[in-house]
């Protein structure tokens, strides 16, 4: 299962309990499709960059979840026909999941970097220097156009 991030922009004229019902419906749909919710974070009301359906602001909500790719098709279809949702965006979260805190910062305040994600020095050793030299183009062999002579 992959990790995804769903951002919902709910209409500002929708009551809080109805907006929460939209969030609950989305999370239930993710869980029913075999996924699991990592975090739900309401961002509150914010001004939109441009007017959408006569609205200048919207209520933002972020849902982090893990789900199989097939679950996204039904989720996005449902969000497109939900009247309370102005916009939605599902993006794949490629950040590696960590055993400690999810934000990647350990107790000391330092960034927690997983060594398994970094390339090792040994990865480049299997390429011979002869292969690199053969791959280079010898400038004398190229057919460059001669300079214009007056």
Secondary structure, 3 states (H helix, E strand, C coil): CEEEEEEEEEECCCCHHHHHHHHHHHHHHHHHCCCEEEEEEEEEEEEEEEEECCEEEEEEEEEEEEECCHHHHHHHHHHHHCCCEEEEEEEECCCCCCCCCCCCECCCCCECCCHHHCCCHHHHCCCCHHHHHHHCCCHHHCCCCCCCCC
